[in-house]
Amino acid sequence: MSKIKKRTRAQESSNAIELLYISMRHLFSRGFYKPMGVSGESLRKSLLLLRPEIYGSIAEEKTELNGLLYVLERLPEGIEECQFINLTADEGYSNSHFTKIVPKKRRRNCYRIDKDQMNIEVTRGRSEIYDILTHLTFLYIESHKIADKVLINNDRETVREWEKLKDVVLHHKKLSKDEILLLIKEKIRANNKITRKEIAREVGLSVKTISNYIKDIGNIKYVGRGENGHWEIDE
């Protein structure tokens, strides 16, 4: 009886890269794609199988914050609000009334046409298109992770934690200590393997401050050591 050999990680990665390029070449022919369509699904599956290091824990349930920061610094500000993203050649927008948007860590000219549409000028050929499409696919994957955690029902109501976060980000509201303690507990309930560093980054405080607040809560303890451990809340 012959044994079925399991594919190695390298073989899986090679296959994922090949599928990724096939999907993208197909998109070049079509000229567009929908994230929920067949091509979008193919890109997502390939990226989840490939798991590029820059995207961190893309294949895991937890939100990949470092990957999000990496991607958002290389895409134009406001792109996450747009339904339509056009990749174009230099079409003279620099001489128009549209304001040029240049990503923080990528020299590419982008233009917000209206509230739903963003145009990105492609000057370096297919490699740049691959770069943009993989970044957009990563954003789509992470947005679904976030939505699964914060949306309560089909009416798009969100959990209290998300509303607090919106107040801080959009309205620069300062949270009280009690609100921060509640936020920490909610984060630990949502992910009992979250690190102090991740909590600190999401709340906007230092790791030392978060550690002190956890001590103040009192009924939270970390069981185990390092990545193999987890949080427990004594309700």
C-alpha beads as a LAMMPS data file, in Angstrom:
LAMMPS data file: protein, C-alpha beads

235 atoms
234 bonds

1 atom types
1 bond types

-500.0 500.0 xlo xhi
-500.0 500.0 ylo yhi
-500.0 500.0 zlo zhi

Masses

1 110.0

Atoms # bond

1 1 1 0.000 0.000 0.000
2 1 1 1.567 3.293 -1.095
3 1 1 1.828 6.150 1.334
4 1 1 0.477 9.567 0.431
5 1 1 3.189 12.101 1.099
6 1 1 2.088 15.321 2.709
7 1 1 3.234 18.435 0.898
8 1 1 5.959 20.421 2.605
9 1 1 5.536 24.064 3.600
10 1 1 7.870 25.072 0.753
11 1 1 5.757 23.167 -1.770
12 1 1 2.569 24.768 -0.424
13 1 1 4.167 28.216 -0.691
14 1 1 5.332 27.590 -4.265
15 1 1 1.845 26.425 -5.221
16 1 1 0.274 29.471 -3.531
17 1 1 2.608 31.852 -5.401
18 1 1 1.740 30.193 -8.703
19 1 1 -2.006 30.437 -7.993
20 1 1 -1.572 34.069 -6.916
21 1 1 0.107 35.033 -10.181
22 1 1 -2.428 33.078 -12.257
23 1 1 -5.278 34.913 -10.503
24 1 1 -3.601 38.285 -11.042
25 1 1 -2.889 37.611 -14.716
26 1 1 -6.570 36.756 -15.082
27 1 1 -7.432 40.090 -13.461
28 1 1 -5.182 41.914 -15.941
29 1 1 -7.306 40.450 -18.732
30 1 1 -10.626 41.299 -17.083
31 1 1 -9.526 44.715 -15.844
32 1 1 -11.456 44.526 -12.561
33 1 1 -12.320 42.251 -9.672
34 1 1 -14.717 42.033 -6.759
35 1 1 -13.379 40.897 -3.351
36 1 1 -16.402 38.616 -2.923
37 1 1 -16.159 37.270 -6.484
38 1 1 -14.334 34.211 -7.810
39 1 1 -11.070 36.091 -8.427
40 1 1 -11.207 37.766 -5.035
41 1 1 -11.758 34.408 -3.346
42 1 1 -8.796 32.948 -5.246
43 1 1 -6.535 35.821 -4.102
44 1 1 -7.633 35.405 -0.482
45 1 1 -7.031 31.658 -0.475
46 1 1 -3.586 32.034 -2.050
47 1 1 -2.555 34.755 0.402
48 1 1 -3.792 32.758 3.416
49 1 1 -1.846 29.734 2.213
50 1 1 1.292 31.730 1.408
51 1 1 1.208 33.730 4.690
52 1 1 3.858 36.359 3.788
53 1 1 5.918 37.443 6.792
54 1 1 4.956 41.110 6.342
55 1 1 1.324 40.139 7.005
56 1 1 2.123 38.384 10.294
57 1 1 -0.741 36.301 11.664
58 1 1 -2.969 36.732 8.602
59 1 1 -4.070 33.084 8.744
60 1 1 -4.952 33.235 12.458
61 1 1 -8.167 34.365 14.105
62 1 1 -6.626 37.386 15.838
63 1 1 -6.349 40.722 14.059
64 1 1 -2.876 41.396 12.674
65 1 1 -2.175 44.969 13.856
66 1 1 1.455 45.152 12.727
67 1 1 0.428 44.010 9.259
68 1 1 -2.349 46.605 9.145
69 1 1 0.085 49.369 10.086
70 1 1 2.528 48.153 7.434
71 1 1 -0.133 48.133 4.714
72 1 1 -1.855 51.407 5.648
73 1 1 1.484 53.224 5.508
74 1 1 1.886 52.030 1.904
75 1 1 -1.624 52.799 0.656
76 1 1 -3.286 56.230 0.325
77 1 1 -5.080 57.665 3.330
78 1 1 -8.826 57.050 3.106
79 1 1 -8.619 54.028 0.806
80 1 1 -10.419 51.901 3.404
81 1 1 -13.517 54.084 2.908
82 1 1 -13.657 53.597 -0.873
83 1 1 -15.792 51.054 -2.721
84 1 1 -14.042 51.559 -6.062
85 1 1 -10.256 51.604 -6.506
86 1 1 -8.850 52.259 -9.967
87 1 1 -5.257 51.471 -10.970
88 1 1 -4.358 53.833 -13.803
89 1 1 -1.425 55.247 -15.772
90 1 1 -0.536 58.935 -15.435
91 1 1 -3.730 60.521 -16.750
92 1 1 -2.937 64.124 -15.880
93 1 1 -4.592 64.253 -12.469
94 1 1 -1.573 66.223 -11.203
95 1 1 -2.822 69.148 -13.313
96 1 1 -6.389 68.836 -12.085
97 1 1 -8.184 70.142 -8.997
98 1 1 -7.825 66.770 -7.256
99 1 1 -5.469 66.747 -4.267
100 1 1 -2.518 64.399 -4.624
101 1 1 -2.257 61.809 -1.836
102 1 1 1.141 60.152 -1.362
103 1 1 1.343 57.185 1.049
104 1 1 3.721 57.631 3.961
105 1 1 6.079 54.842 2.872
106 1 1 5.428 54.443 -0.873
107 1 1 6.071 57.053 -3.533
108 1 1 2.944 56.642 -5.614
109 1 1 0.476 59.371 -6.581
110 1 1 -3.112 58.742 -5.572
111 1 1 -6.267 60.836 -5.996
112 1 1 -9.564 60.698 -4.080
113 1 1 -12.102 61.280 -6.874
114 1 1 -15.122 61.249 -4.547
115 1 1 -16.184 59.612 -1.299
116 1 1 -16.397 56.174 -2.959
117 1 1 -13.549 56.218 -5.493
118 1 1 -9.746 56.288 -5.263
119 1 1 -7.384 56.363 -8.245
120 1 1 -3.811 55.067 -7.877
121 1 1 -1.237 55.841 -10.552
122 1 1 0.847 52.781 -11.441
123 1 1 4.317 53.639 -12.777
124 1 1 6.328 50.472 -12.145
125 1 1 4.334 47.898 -14.066
126 1 1 3.016 44.559 -12.923
127 1 1 5.164 44.303 -9.785
128 1 1 3.454 47.401 -8.403
129 1 1 0.024 46.024 -9.297
130 1 1 0.877 42.767 -7.479
131 1 1 1.963 44.836 -4.478
132 1 1 -1.263 46.874 -4.377
133 1 1 -3.581 43.907 -4.945
134 1 1 -2.002 41.808 -2.180
135 1 1 -2.219 44.773 0.223
136 1 1 -5.902 45.298 -0.626
137 1 1 -6.623 41.581 -0.225
138 1 1 -4.929 41.630 3.192
139 1 1 -7.056 44.639 4.231
140 1 1 -10.173 42.771 3.160
141 1 1 -9.236 39.688 5.194
142 1 1 -8.484 41.724 8.325
143 1 1 -11.651 43.829 7.964
144 1 1 -13.718 40.632 8.142
145 1 1 -11.884 39.566 11.307
146 1 1 -12.645 42.937 12.908
147 1 1 -16.278 42.863 11.753
148 1 1 -16.758 39.394 13.252
149 1 1 -15.600 40.739 16.628
150 1 1 -17.369 44.103 16.763
151 1 1 -20.678 43.689 14.904
152 1 1 -23.487 42.390 17.094
153 1 1 -26.184 41.783 14.475
154 1 1 -27.245 42.498 10.907
155 1 1 -28.365 46.001 11.915
156 1 1 -24.629 46.852 12.185
157 1 1 -24.790 47.589 15.903
158 1 1 -21.351 47.340 17.478
159 1 1 -19.978 46.246 20.851
160 1 1 -19.305 48.886 23.539
161 1 1 -15.561 48.468 23.145
162 1 1 -15.738 49.576 19.509
163 1 1 -17.848 52.630 20.364
164 1 1 -15.269 53.660 22.988
165 1 1 -12.495 53.216 20.437
166 1 1 -14.373 55.357 17.894
167 1 1 -14.713 58.147 20.466
168 1 1 -10.975 58.095 21.064
169 1 1 -9.941 57.934 17.391
170 1 1 -12.560 60.171 15.768
171 1 1 -13.317 62.638 18.533
172 1 1 -10.030 62.531 20.485
173 1 1 -11.984 61.771 23.639
174 1 1 -9.895 60.793 26.665
175 1 1 -11.023 57.628 28.412
176 1 1 -11.417 57.579 32.170
177 1 1 -9.513 54.989 34.177
178 1 1 -12.699 52.946 34.699
179 1 1 -13.337 52.950 30.942
180 1 1 -9.772 51.788 30.266
181 1 1 -10.105 48.968 32.826
182 1 1 -13.353 47.882 31.148
183 1 1 -11.678 48.051 27.739
184 1 1 -8.806 45.841 28.917
185 1 1 -11.230 43.238 30.274
186 1 1 -13.224 43.240 27.036
187 1 1 -10.066 42.699 25.002
188 1 1 -8.966 39.803 27.179
189 1 1 -12.443 38.242 26.976
190 1 1 -12.300 38.508 23.183
191 1 1 -8.789 37.021 22.971
192 1 1 -7.363 35.298 26.048
193 1 1 -3.934 35.035 24.388
194 1 1 -3.571 38.743 23.660
195 1 1 -0.293 40.232 24.891
196 1 1 0.211 43.307 27.062
197 1 1 2.046 44.887 24.135
198 1 1 -0.937 44.341 21.825
199 1 1 -3.348 45.770 24.416
200 1 1 -1.082 48.783 24.907
201 1 1 -0.934 49.435 21.163
202 1 1 -4.699 49.192 20.741
203 1 1 -5.517 51.348 23.779
204 1 1 -2.724 53.855 23.126
205 1 1 -0.878 53.478 26.427
206 1 1 2.496 52.115 27.491
207 1 1 2.999 48.434 28.336
208 1 1 3.960 49.418 31.889
209 1 1 0.695 51.360 32.342
210 1 1 -1.343 48.420 31.024
211 1 1 0.453 46.056 33.440
212 1 1 -0.392 48.362 36.345
213 1 1 -4.030 48.585 35.276
214 1 1 -4.272 44.792 35.044
215 1 1 -3.030 44.617 38.645
216 1 1 -5.721 47.148 39.615
217 1 1 -8.431 44.978 38.050
218 1 1 -7.399 42.203 40.409
219 1 1 -9.424 39.281 39.074
220 1 1 -7.269 38.751 35.965
221 1 1 -4.265 36.434 35.930
222 1 1 -1.959 35.029 33.289
223 1 1 -1.659 31.244 33.404
224 1 1 1.415 29.634 31.872
225 1 1 4.451 31.275 30.310
226 1 1 5.096 33.156 27.104
227 1 1 3.129 32.329 23.964
228 1 1 1.869 29.065 25.479
229 1 1 0.068 30.848 28.308
230 1 1 -3.332 32.552 28.426
231 1 1 -5.396 34.990 30.479
232 1 1 -8.111 33.910 32.921
233 1 1 -10.776 36.177 34.403
234 1 1 -12.283 35.177 37.736
235 1 1 -15.833 36.507 37.310

Bonds

1 1 1 2
2 1 2 3
3 1 3 4
4 1 4 5
5 1 5 6
6 1 6 7
7 1 7 8
8 1 8 9
9 1 9 10
10 1 10 11
11 1 11 12
12 1 12 13
13 1 13 14
14 1 14 15
15 1 15 16
16 1 16 17
17 1 17 18
18 1 18 19
19 1 19 20
20 1 20 21
21 1 21 22
22 1 22 23
23 1 23 24
24 1 24 25
25 1 25 26
26 1 26 27
27 1 27 28
28 1 28 29
29 1 29 30
30 1 30 31
31 1 31 32
32 1 32 33
33 1 33 34
34 1 34 35
35 1 35 36
36 1 36 37
37 1 37 38
38 1 38 39
39 1 39 40
40 1 40 41
41 1 41 42
42 1 42 43
43 1 43 44
44 1 44 45
45 1 45 46
46 1 46 47
47 1 47 48
48 1 48 49
49 1 49 50
50 1 50 51
51 1 51 52
52 1 52 53
53 1 53 54
54 1 54 55
55 1 55 56
56 1 56 57
57 1 57 58
58 1 58 59
59 1 59 60
60 1 60 61
61 1 61 62
62 1 62 63
63 1 63 64
64 1 64 65
65 1 65 66
66 1 66 67
67 1 67 68
68 1 68 69
69 1 69 70
70 1 70 71
71 1 71 72
72 1 72 73
73 1 73 74
74 1 74 75
75 1 75 76
76 1 76 77
77 1 77 78
78 1 78 79
79 1 79 80
80 1 80 81
81 1 81 82
82 1 82 83
83 1 83 84
84 1 84 85
85 1 85 86
86 1 86 87
87 1 87 88
88 1 88 89
89 1 89 90
90 1 90 91
91 1 91 92
92 1 92 93
93 1 93 94
94 1 94 95
95 1 95 96
96 1 96 97
97 1 97 98
98 1 98 99
99 1 99 100
100 1 100 101
101 1 101 102
102 1 102 103
103 1 103 104
104 1 104 105
105 1 105 106
106 1 106 107
107 1 107 108
108 1 108 109
109 1 109 110
110 1 110 111
111 1 111 112
112 1 112 113
113 1 113 114
114 1 114 115
115 1 115 116
116 1 116 117
117 1 117 118
118 1 118 119
119 1 119 120
120 1 120 121
121 1 121 122
122 1 122 123
123 1 123 124
124 1 124 125
125 1 125 126
126 1 126 127
127 1 127 128
128 1 128 129
129 1 129 130
130 1 130 131
131 1 131 132
132 1 132 133
133 1 133 134
134 1 134 135
135 1 135 136
136 1 136 137
137 1 137 138
138 1 138 139
139 1 139 140
140 1 140 141
141 1 141 142
142 1 142 143
143 1 143 144
144 1 144 145
145 1 145 146
146 1 146 147
147 1 147 148
148 1 148 149
149 1 149 150
150 1 150 151
151 1 151 152
152 1 152 153
153 1 153 154
154 1 154 155
155 1 155 156
156 1 156 157
157 1 157 158
158 1 158 159
159 1 159 160
160 1 160 161
161 1 161 162
162 1 162 163
163 1 163 164
164 1 164 165
165 1 165 166
166 1 166 167
167 1 167 168
168 1 168 169
169 1 169 170
170 1 170 171
171 1 171 172
172 1 172 173
173 1 173 174
174 1 174 175
175 1 175 176
176 1 176 177
177 1 177 178
178 1 178 179
179 1 179 180
180 1 180 181
181 1 181 182
182 1 182 183
183 1 183 184
184 1 184 185
185 1 185 186
186 1 186 187
187 1 187 188
188 1 188 189
189 1 189 190
190 1 190 191
191 1 191 192
192 1 192 193
193 1 193 194
194 1 194 195
195 1 195 196
196 1 196 197
197 1 197 198
198 1 198 199
199 1 199 200
200 1 200 201
201 1 201 202
202 1 202 203
203 1 203 204
204 1 204 205
205 1 205 206
206 1 206 207
207 1 207 208
208 1 208 209
209 1 209 210
210 1 210 211
211 1 211 212
212 1 212 213
213 1 213 214
214 1 214 215
215 1 215 216
216 1 216 217
217 1 217 218
218 1 218 219
219 1 219 220
220 1 220 221
221 1 221 222
222 1 222 223
223 1 223 224
224 1 224 225
225 1 225 226
226 1 226 227
227 1 227 228
228 1 228 229
229 1 229 230
230 1 230 231
231 1 231 232
232 1 232 233
233 1 233 234
234 1 234 235
